[in-house]
């Protein structure tokens, strides 16, 4: 199976052999602790792979890991990201953090992107995370970081993992200026008229 092709198109395994190839990635992860090989698979791919594999394998560690990932990670993400009715208007619904490992993370749970060190994406976001909820111009950022920004803000936010409703929730973008909303409270999110955000890890 061409795993890169499978992952790039988010296609589902079509044979038992392809499903077992995915399972082998989980076995590798369990042996060597390398989570990158399994984090690239979507919830649908993992569920589909399990449907091809006989339940007789359910006591194998890799089978349990695949099942656990669905139960704990994906269900936890959906529950965590879905706003709750009992929240107060002033409560925070969504918040972005930028870790020491240069990971852009939503609600301390979902990794949206991992920009490279010293890249334009990292330079711009490092400035925005320290200056949220106000209009920031490209000249202001360039003056602070000491170099020109080649890409426009639309492309930078896309590279950082913000697309669709996620970008509309957190950013207001023009050609030469940007506003980064963070954190987003319930009262503010309701005004945006955007559905609840449901995002999976990169």
trRosetta pair geometry for C-beta under 8 A, 3 or more apart (Angstrom, degrees):
i j d omega theta_ij theta_ji phi_ij phi_ji
1 6 6.3 15 166 -37 111 136
1 13 7.6 -28 -122 -120 150 93
1 17 7.0 172 -42 123 108 91
1 18 4.7 117 -91 -119 139 79
1 21 4.4 -161 30 42 134 172
2 5 3.9 36 110 19 118 118
2 6 6.4 157 91 -19 64 84
3 6 5.4 -54 -147 36 35 114
3 7 6.1 28 159 -14 69 107
3 21 6.9 -147 -77 146 99 123
3 25 7.4 122 -127 -69 144 135
4 7 6.0 -57 -145 41 28 105
4 8 6.0 28 159 -24 65 111
5 8 5.9 -54 -139 34 27 110
5 9 6.5 0 169 5 62 111
5 11 7.7 -15 135 29 77 127
6 9 6.9 -85 -158 48 20 90
6 11 5.5 -105 -144 62 59 94
6 13 7.3 17 -142 -77 136 67
6 18 7.3 161 -98 -165 144 116
6 45 7.3 105 158 -134 108 136
7 10 7.2 19 -170 -75 35 46
7 40 4.8 -3 -140 148 143 114
7 41 6.7 -91 -106 -85 97 53
7 45 7.9 -13 -101 -73 62 170
10 42 5.4 37 -142 -11 99 144
10 44 7.3 58 174 62 99 122
10 45 7.0 -125 -161 -48 61 114
11 45 7.8 70 91 -98 35 106
12 44 6.4 -80 -87 137 107 99
12 45 5.9 -161 -114 -108 61 62
12 48 4.2 -89 -158 168 113 177
13 18 3.6 176 -147 111 98 112
13 19 4.5 146 121 -66 159 67
13 21 7.6 170 -114 47 127 99
13 22 6.2 -103 -55 -14 138 129
13 45 6.9 95 -16 -159 86 79
13 48 5.6 163 38 120 85 111
13 49 5.2 77 14 -90 141 74
13 52 6.0 -85 104 -7 124 152
14 18 6.0 53 40 27 57 151
15 18 4.9 100 56 5 78 99
15 19 7.1 -138 99 -3 45 87
15 52 7.2 94 136 -152 24 146
16 19 5.4 -55 -150 38 37 114
16 20 6.2 36 152 -19 69 105
16 52 4.8 -175 -104 166 59 111
16 53 7.0 124 -147 -83 86 54
17 20 5.7 -55 -146 38 31 109
17 21 6.5 40 150 -27 63 100
18 21 5.4 -45 -151 26 35 117
18 22 7.0 37 150 -17 62 98
18 49 7.6 -118 117 -110 75 89
18 52 7.6 30 70 80 80 174
19 22 5.8 -52 -160 32 36 111
19 23 6.6 37 144 -19 65 105
19 48 7.3 -131 -102 123 103 73
19 49 4.0 152 -144 -149 81 69
19 50 7.6 -168 -163 -33 120 18
19 51 7.8 -125 -117 62 144 59
19 52 3.5 -169 -36 72 161 133
19 53 5.3 -156 138 -46 129 89
20 23 5.1 -48 -147 36 41 118
20 24 6.4 50 150 -28 66 96
20 52 7.9 -106 -32 109 70 118
20 53 6.8 128 -76 -94 71 107
21 24 5.6 -46 -152 26 33 114
21 25 7.2 40 147 -22 59 96
22 25 5.7 -48 -162 24 39 114
22 26 7.1 37 144 -15 65 100
22 41 6.4 90 -148 -104 114 150
22 45 6.8 -170 -120 151 150 102
22 46 7.1 -167 160 -106 139 56
22 49 4.3 -87 69 -114 145 153
22 66 7.8 81 129 -107 105 134
23 26 5.6 -53 -158 34 41 112
23 27 6.5 43 146 -21 69 102
23 49 6.5 177 -47 162 82 126
23 53 6.4 95 -58 -82 141 151
23 57 7.9 -16 -144 150 155 153
23 62 5.2 95 -176 134 84 132
23 63 7.1 0 -138 -75 118 65
23 66 6.8 -57 -110 -43 75 142
24 27 5.3 -48 -148 35 39 115
24 28 6.4 45 150 -22 66 100
24 62 7.6 2 -91 -154 21 163
25 28 5.6 -49 -150 33 33 114
25 29 6.5 37 149 -22 63 104
25 37 4.7 -152 -165 143 102 111
25 38 5.4 152 131 -79 108 77
25 41 7.5 138 89 -31 149 131
26 29 5.4 -50 -149 33 35 115
26 30 6.5 36 152 -20 65 103
26 38 5.5 75 -91 -97 67 134
26 62 4.2 122 100 -156 110 93
26 65 4.9 165 -178 87 120 127
26 66 5.5 -68 -86 -57 165 91
27 30 5.7 -52 -150 34 32 111
27 31 6.4 27 153 -17 64 108
27 61 7.3 103 -114 84 73 99
27 62 4.2 -41 -67 -77 78 137
28 31 5.9 -62 -150 38 30 109
28 32 6.0 -21 170 23 68 112
28 34 6.7 -37 134 56 95 110
28 37 5.9 -19 87 78 124 161
29 32 6.9 -80 -132 56 20 77
29 33 7.0 49 -177 -122 57 9
29 34 5.7 -113 -116 70 63 62
29 35 5.8 73 -148 -99 119 43
29 37 5.7 -151 -67 61 98 107
29 38 4.9 -31 -50 -15 155 124
29 65 7.2 172 81 158 118 156
30 33 8.0 22 -162 -66 14 45
30 61 5.5 125 -164 133 167 124
30 62 6.2 -125 -4 -84 139 74
30 65 6.0 -130 -67 -53 117 156
34 37 5.6 55 115 -2 104 106
35 38 6.0 -71 -163 47 56 97
35 39 5.4 56 146 -33 88 112
36 39 5.8 -55 -133 33 31 112
36 40 7.1 38 167 -30 60 100
37 40 7.0 -55 -168 16 24 109
38 41 5.9 -45 -169 20 54 113
38 65 7.9 -62 -139 140 167 120
38 69 7.3 -123 152 -94 128 161
39 201 6.2 -67 -166 113 103 123
39 202 7.5 39 146 107 110 43
41 45 4.6 -123 -168 83 94 131
41 46 5.5 105 133 -54 126 90
41 49 8.0 -22 -166 -11 146 138
42 45 4.7 100 54 4 77 101
42 46 7.2 -145 94 -3 42 86
42 200 6.5 84 -137 107 79 165
43 46 5.9 -60 -152 38 31 109
43 47 6.3 28 154 -16 67 109
43 70 6.4 109 -149 -118 89 82
43 74 4.5 92 -104 -111 128 151
43 200 6.4 -137 -18 -109 105 146
44 47 5.8 -56 -145 39 31 109
44 48 6.1 31 156 -20 65 109
45 48 5.7 -56 -146 38 28 111
45 49 6.3 32 154 -23 64 105
46 49 5.7 -51 -147 33 31 112
46 50 6.5 31 154 -18 63 104
46 66 5.5 -174 -167 -163 105 95
46 69 6.3 -94 -168 87 164 125
46 70 6.0 -166 110 -65 128 103
47 50 5.8 -55 -152 36 32 111
47 51 6.5 35 150 -24 64 104
47 70 6.3 102 -74 -108 87 141
48 51 5.6 -53 -152 30 35 114
48 52 6.9 31 152 -17 64 102
49 52 6.0 -59 -158 33 35 109
49 53 6.5 21 151 -14 68 112
49 66 6.9 -104 89 -156 119 148
50 53 5.7 -64 -144 40 35 106
50 63 7.5 109 -121 -150 93 81
50 66 5.8 174 -72 128 108 131
50 67 6.8 108 -115 -77 146 78
50 70 7.9 -60 -12 -23 152 148
53 57 5.5 -59 162 41 112 140
53 63 6.9 -153 123 -111 144 107
54 57 5.7 106 76 -7 76 94
55 58 5.1 -1 -173 -35 66 118
57 60 4.9 -33 -180 9 81 123
57 63 4.8 160 127 -66 93 146
58 63 5.3 -139 -125 132 31 143
58 64 7.3 86 177 -67 58 73
58 67 7.5 40 -144 -33 86 150
59 63 7.2 36 42 60 20 132
59 64 7.5 12 -155 -47 22 111
60 63 4.4 87 64 5 89 108
60 64 7.0 -164 89 -7 46 86
61 64 5.7 -60 -149 39 32 111
61 65 6.2 34 154 -24 67 106
62 65 5.5 -50 -147 33 35 115
62 66 6.6 36 154 -19 65 101
63 66 5.9 -53 -152 34 31 109
63 67 6.4 26 152 -13 65 109
64 67 5.7 -58 -145 42 32 110
64 68 5.9 36 154 -24 67 109
65 68 5.6 -51 -140 37 29 113
65 69 6.3 36 157 -27 62 103
66 69 5.9 -51 -151 27 28 113
66 70 7.0 26 153 -14 60 103
67 70 6.0 -57 -158 34 34 109
67 71 6.3 24 152 -12 68 112
68 71 5.7 -63 -145 44 33 107
68 72 5.5 0 170 5 73 118
69 72 6.6 -63 -124 51 19 90
69 73 5.0 -18 -167 20 63 123
69 74 7.0 59 143 -12 69 96
70 73 7.3 -27 -75 49 10 85
70 74 5.4 -25 -147 30 46 125
70 75 7.1 60 150 -22 55 96
71 74 7.9 58 9 47 9 87
71 75 5.8 -23 -171 11 33 132
72 75 6.8 -34 -94 47 5 99
72 76 5.7 4 170 -19 49 123
73 76 5.9 -65 -143 38 17 110
73 77 6.3 19 159 -23 60 106
73 201 7.7 -57 174 3 122 128
74 77 5.6 -49 -147 30 32 112
74 78 6.6 28 157 -16 64 104
74 200 7.0 -10 -119 -116 88 107
75 78 5.9 -55 -150 36 33 109
75 79 6.3 27 155 -14 66 109
76 79 5.9 -59 -145 41 30 108
76 80 5.9 26 158 -19 66 113
76 109 7.3 -147 126 -153 102 134
77 80 5.9 -62 -143 39 25 108
77 81 6.0 9 165 -9 65 116
77 109 6.1 167 -111 144 75 128
77 110 5.9 84 -138 -73 114 108
77 198 7.9 98 131 -158 98 70
77 199 7.5 -109 172 80 122 56
77 200 6.5 84 128 -110 164 58
77 201 7.4 -126 -96 -28 147 87
78 81 6.3 -63 -138 42 23 100
78 82 6.1 21 164 -22 62 114
78 198 6.1 17 -121 -136 78 106
79 82 6.2 -59 -141 32 24 108
80 107 5.8 154 145 134 113 143
80 109 5.4 92 105 -21 158 171
81 94 7.7 38 -145 -98 76 97
81 106 7.4 33 -106 130 111 121
81 107 6.3 -166 -92 18 73 158
81 109 7.6 -132 -56 74 91 139
81 110 7.1 20 -71 -18 127 137
81 196 7.0 124 132 164 83 98
81 197 5.6 -97 175 92 115 82
81 198 5.8 140 101 -105 136 49
81 199 6.6 179 -126 30 163 77
82 196 5.0 40 -130 170 66 149
82 198 7.1 17 -70 -83 85 93
83 87 6.2 -85 -172 21 89 144
83 93 5.0 -23 -97 -133 108 119
83 186 6.5 124 -150 -116 133 98
83 189 7.2 177 -70 99 149 152
83 196 5.5 -140 12 -113 89 109
84 87 5.1 114 71 -27 81 98
87 91 4.3 -121 -172 64 99 146
87 93 7.0 91 150 -84 168 84
87 186 5.2 162 119 -68 122 148
88 91 4.7 115 55 -23 75 102
88 186 6.9 165 99 35 39 142
89 185 7.2 52 153 151 54 111
89 186 5.3 -129 -142 83 35 110
89 187 4.1 53 179 -62 94 105
89 190 7.9 -56 -134 9 87 138
90 185 5.9 -38 -159 -161 34 136
90 186 7.3 -16 22 37 12 99
90 187 6.7 6 -75 -8 42 121
91 185 6.5 137 80 -151 30 82
91 186 5.3 35 63 -13 81 118
92 95 5.6 18 168 -47 131 115
92 183 4.5 1 -141 135 121 144
92 184 7.0 105 -155 72 72 43
92 185 5.6 -62 -95 -97 50 62
92 186 7.7 -144 -106 -26 6 74
93 183 7.9 160 49 162 53 102
93 184 5.5 -50 58 100 96 92
93 185 6.6 105 1 -165 86 19
93 186 5.2 116 -45 -78 111 64
93 189 5.1 -30 38 -16 151 155
94 106 6.6 -26 -160 -163 96 98
94 107 6.2 -72 -135 -58 58 100
94 169 6.6 19 68 150 157 138
94 170 7.6 -102 119 -74 129 98
94 183 6.6 175 93 -167 48 83
94 184 4.5 7 58 49 94 114
94 189 7.0 110 13 -85 108 134
94 197 6.3 51 -89 30 142 142
95 106 7.6 140 76 -157 42 52
95 107 6.1 103 48 -87 74 52
95 108 7.8 12 81 -22 105 82
95 182 6.3 97 -144 -162 61 85
95 183 3.7 -29 -98 -114 94 111
95 184 7.1 -158 -70 23 54 68
96 104 6.5 -13 -166 -172 109 86
96 105 7.0 143 -157 75 57 46
96 106 6.0 -29 -99 -98 69 60
96 112 7.8 -33 -129 9 106 140
96 129 7.2 -115 110 -113 105 97
96 170 6.5 57 -27 -131 136 142
96 182 5.1 -66 38 -123 99 133
96 183 7.6 177 18 -103 61 64
97 104 7.9 161 82 -155 44 42
97 105 4.9 -22 63 64 90 101
97 108 6.4 38 14 -78 138 69
97 129 7.8 77 -152 -149 33 128
98 102 7.3 -7 -178 -134 89 39
98 103 7.3 167 -153 76 46 43
98 104 6.0 -14 -103 -101 76 62
98 105 7.5 175 -85 19 26 81
98 125 6.3 158 -102 139 141 110
98 126 6.9 -176 143 -100 162 56
98 129 4.7 -69 0 -90 133 167
99 102 6.9 -70 76 4 76 14
99 103 4.4 6 34 47 119 92
99 105 6.1 54 -29 -9 107 125
101 114 7.5 -35 131 -137 92 106
102 114 6.1 86 108 -164 87 67
102 115 5.9 -108 167 67 110 71
102 116 7.6 41 141 -155 153 8
102 117 6.1 -126 -55 -74 161 71
102 122 6.0 -24 -145 -117 121 119
103 111 5.1 -53 -172 -134 118 107
103 113 7.5 172 -153 89 54 42
103 114 5.2 -22 -102 -100 71 82
104 111 7.1 104 71 -163 54 60
104 112 4.6 -57 101 61 103 104
104 113 4.7 17 36 52 118 83
104 114 7.5 -147 14 -72 76 36
104 115 7.1 55 -23 -6 110 99
104 125 6.7 -70 -88 -175 120 156
104 160 5.5 75 -25 -176 170 92
104 161 5.9 179 82 33 131 128
105 108 6.1 51 136 -109 126 27
105 109 7.1 139 180 40 100 30
105 110 6.7 147 -159 75 65 44
105 111 5.5 -34 -100 -98 79 56
105 112 6.9 -175 -96 5 22 84
106 109 6.6 -49 90 59 69 78
106 110 4.4 -17 57 64 102 102
106 112 5.7 82 -23 -42 103 111
106 166 8.0 -73 -88 -143 148 119
106 197 7.7 -109 -180 124 148 141
106 199 6.3 54 52 67 158 139
107 110 6.5 40 49 16 93 92
110 199 5.3 108 163 98 161 105
110 200 6.9 -157 -138 -173 118 15
110 201 5.2 -145 -148 -79 69 69
111 114 6.8 9 174 -53 121 93
111 201 5.0 47 42 -147 83 94
111 202 5.5 -95 105 36 91 90
112 160 6.7 34 118 149 119 67
112 161 3.1 157 160 108 94 152
112 162 6.9 31 174 -56 145 64
112 166 7.7 166 -126 172 133 150
112 199 7.2 -5 -97 155 89 147
112 202 6.4 70 -177 -19 19 118
113 121 7.7 -86 132 162 143 142
113 159 7.0 99 -148 142 159 56
113 160 5.0 -153 38 -166 151 39
113 161 3.7 -158 -33 -29 103 115
113 202 6.1 67 -86 -5 42 162
114 202 7.3 -152 -7 86 91 135
115 119 5.4 -133 172 61 100 129
115 121 3.9 -144 -132 103 139 120
115 122 4.4 -176 115 -61 124 81
115 125 6.7 144 17 24 154 139
115 159 7.0 72 -99 136 106 105
115 160 6.4 -26 -51 -104 122 74
116 119 4.2 88 70 -31 91 127
116 121 7.4 86 37 51 70 112
116 122 6.5 -107 81 -25 45 127
117 122 6.2 27 -130 -31 26 178
118 122 6.5 4 2 67 11 136
118 123 7.2 32 -157 -53 34 101
119 122 4.8 96 54 8 78 100
119 123 6.9 -143 94 -5 40 89
120 123 5.6 -56 -143 39 32 112
120 124 6.0 26 162 -15 68 109
120 149 5.8 116 -150 -140 116 78
120 150 6.4 -103 -81 37 156 86
120 151 5.7 133 115 23 154 111
120 156 6.5 -103 126 -108 103 111
121 124 6.2 -59 -146 39 23 105
121 125 6.1 11 162 -8 62 114
121 156 5.6 174 -107 -152 70 82
121 159 4.9 -110 -96 109 134 128
121 160 5.6 173 -164 -69 111 87
122 125 6.1 -63 -139 44 25 102
122 126 5.9 33 161 -27 64 109
123 126 5.9 -54 -147 30 23 113
123 127 6.9 18 155 -14 58 106
123 141 7.5 111 136 170 94 110
123 145 4.7 64 -173 -133 119 155
123 147 7.6 -54 -162 59 167 110
123 149 7.7 -156 93 -97 124 97
124 127 6.0 -63 -160 36 31 108
124 128 6.3 24 151 -17 69 111
124 141 5.9 25 -120 -172 72 152
124 145 8.0 -61 -69 -31 48 154
124 149 6.5 75 -74 -121 114 134
124 153 7.7 -178 -171 -116 149 75
124 156 5.3 -9 68 -175 160 150
125 128 5.4 -54 -139 40 39 110
125 129 6.0 42 161 -25 71 103
125 156 7.7 -170 -47 163 88 110
125 160 5.8 139 -74 -111 137 141
126 129 6.3 -50 -144 30 24 110
126 130 7.1 12 156 -6 55 110
127 130 6.2 -73 -161 43 31 103
127 131 6.1 -17 159 20 70 118
127 136 7.1 155 131 -178 112 154
127 141 5.0 150 83 -126 168 95
127 144 5.9 120 -114 85 129 146
127 145 6.8 -87 -52 -48 129 108
128 131 6.1 -82 -135 60 30 83
128 132 6.8 67 166 -82 69 65
128 136 6.6 -152 -102 40 77 158
128 178 7.0 -45 -104 108 125 125
128 180 4.2 99 -179 -22 113 156
129 132 6.9 2 -149 -51 27 100
129 180 7.5 -79 -74 129 39 157
129 182 7.3 -44 -129 83 59 157
131 134 6.2 -77 168 54 87 109
131 136 5.7 98 113 -78 131 134
131 180 7.4 93 92 43 67 118
132 180 4.9 -88 -123 97 72 97
132 181 6.9 76 -175 -153 102 13
132 182 4.2 -101 -135 58 147 92
133 179 7.2 29 -140 -173 21 95
133 180 7.2 -64 -33 85 39 62
133 181 6.1 66 -89 -122 70 51
133 182 6.9 -129 -39 46 85 55
134 179 6.7 -146 102 -129 15 88
135 177 5.5 2 -171 179 97 126
135 178 7.6 145 -151 74 55 28
135 179 5.4 -41 -90 -77 55 96
136 140 5.5 -122 -167 74 75 137
136 141 6.4 70 157 -49 114 99
136 177 6.6 156 80 -157 39 73
136 178 5.6 -29 65 66 90 78
136 179 7.2 144 13 -90 78 43
136 180 7.4 -5 16 2 126 96
137 140 4.5 105 59 -2 80 103
137 141 7.3 -151 96 -1 47 83
137 176 5.9 5 -153 147 88 86
137 177 4.8 -39 -100 -98 63 85
138 141 5.9 -57 -153 38 36 108
138 142 6.1 35 151 -20 69 109
138 149 5.6 -124 -161 49 103 133
138 153 7.3 -126 -77 -49 102 105
138 176 5.0 -93 8 -156 113 65
138 177 7.0 -105 -18 -72 74 41
138 178 8.0 82 -62 -4 71 99
139 142 5.6 -55 -142 40 31 112
139 143 6.1 36 156 -24 65 106
139 176 7.5 17 -14 -177 89 106
140 143 5.9 -55 -151 32 26 112
140 144 6.6 21 153 -16 61 108
141 144 5.8 -61 -152 37 33 109
141 145 6.1 7 163 1 71 112
141 149 6.4 30 97 -39 121 139
142 145 6.4 -65 -135 49 26 93
142 146 7.8 -173 172 1 53 5
142 147 6.6 -109 -150 87 76 32
142 148 5.7 16 -135 -111 125 39
142 149 5.7 -115 -77 -9 98 93
143 146 7.7 23 178 -71 23 42
149 156 7.8 -24 -174 -62 122 142
151 155 4.5 -109 -177 82 115 127
151 156 5.3 137 106 -56 122 87
151 159 7.6 21 146 -9 166 139
152 155 5.3 93 59 11 73 100
152 156 7.2 -139 101 -6 37 92
152 175 6.4 -56 -143 -142 120 58
153 156 5.4 -54 -142 38 37 114
153 157 6.2 35 161 -18 70 104
153 171 7.8 -176 156 -178 113 136
153 173 4.6 -166 112 -150 121 111
153 174 7.4 41 46 61 138 35
153 175 7.6 166 21 -150 104 16
153 177 7.7 -46 -23 90 158 19
153 178 4.6 -172 -148 -69 151 125
154 157 6.3 -58 -151 36 25 105
154 158 6.5 25 151 -18 61 110
154 173 5.6 137 -76 135 68 147
155 158 5.5 -56 -150 37 33 114
155 159 6.3 36 153 -21 67 105
156 159 5.7 -53 -149 35 31 112
156 160 6.4 27 153 -17 64 109
157 160 5.6 -58 -148 39 33 112
157 162 4.4 -60 172 68 90 120
157 167 5.4 96 143 -127 130 113
157 171 5.4 -55 -122 -16 151 172
157 173 6.3 -108 -7 -71 146 147
157 178 7.8 176 -53 -140 120 136
158 162 6.7 -93 -84 69 29 66
158 163 5.8 57 -126 -80 76 92
158 167 7.5 -13 -77 -79 61 142
161 166 7.5 -58 133 124 73 150
161 202 6.4 -97 -110 -49 129 134
162 166 5.1 -141 -145 118 64 102
162 167 4.1 111 149 -86 95 79
162 170 5.9 -98 -133 59 136 127
162 171 6.2 88 145 -4 152 128
163 166 6.1 39 55 52 42 109
163 167 5.6 6 -116 -21 12 117
164 167 6.4 120 53 20 29 95
164 168 7.1 -60 142 0 39 103
165 168 5.4 -56 -143 42 37 112
165 169 6.0 42 155 -27 69 104
165 194 4.9 140 -158 -166 106 117
165 195 6.4 -54 -131 50 163 82
165 197 6.2 -166 111 -100 115 83
166 169 5.8 -53 -150 31 27 112
166 170 6.5 -5 163 6 62 112
166 197 6.0 91 -90 -135 78 124
166 199 6.4 58 -81 -72 134 137
167 170 6.4 -74 -140 50 28 90
167 171 5.3 -40 -172 41 71 114
167 173 7.6 -32 174 -7 111 129
168 171 7.5 -67 -96 57 13 70
168 192 6.8 140 137 -178 97 123
168 194 5.9 165 99 -93 118 138
169 181 7.1 -118 146 71 56 129
169 184 6.2 -27 169 -81 101 166
169 189 6.8 11 -143 -124 106 89
169 192 6.1 98 -113 142 64 168
169 194 5.5 -127 -76 72 94 166
169 197 6.4 -52 -20 -64 164 129
170 180 6.4 -2 162 -156 88 66
170 181 5.3 -148 -149 57 42 87
170 182 6.4 30 -147 -62 98 91
170 184 7.0 -99 -92 -46 68 126
171 178 6.3 -31 -158 -165 104 98
171 179 6.7 145 -156 77 51 60
171 180 6.0 -17 -100 -104 77 56
171 181 7.0 -142 -65 13 27 86
172 178 7.0 156 82 -159 58 48
172 179 4.1 12 48 46 103 110
172 181 7.5 77 -11 -30 89 102
173 177 7.9 175 -153 94 40 53
173 178 5.2 2 -112 -114 70 87
173 179 7.9 -134 -63 31 44 65
174 177 4.9 17 53 53 110 82
174 178 7.2 -153 31 -71 65 52
181 184 5.6 57 135 -83 112 93
181 188 7.1 -172 -170 149 133 142
184 188 5.5 -129 -161 86 73 119
184 189 5.1 84 154 -64 114 99
185 188 4.9 87 58 12 79 104
185 189 6.9 -149 92 -8 37 90
186 189 5.8 -58 -143 37 30 110
186 190 6.3 33 159 -24 65 105
187 190 6.0 -53 -151 30 28 113
187 191 7.0 29 151 -20 59 105
188 191 5.8 -56 -158 31 35 113
188 192 7.0 37 148 -24 64 102
189 192 5.7 -52 -158 25 39 115
189 194 6.9 -86 -170 52 79 100
190 193 7.6 36 171 -66 41 48
194 197 7.5 20 131 -59 117 84
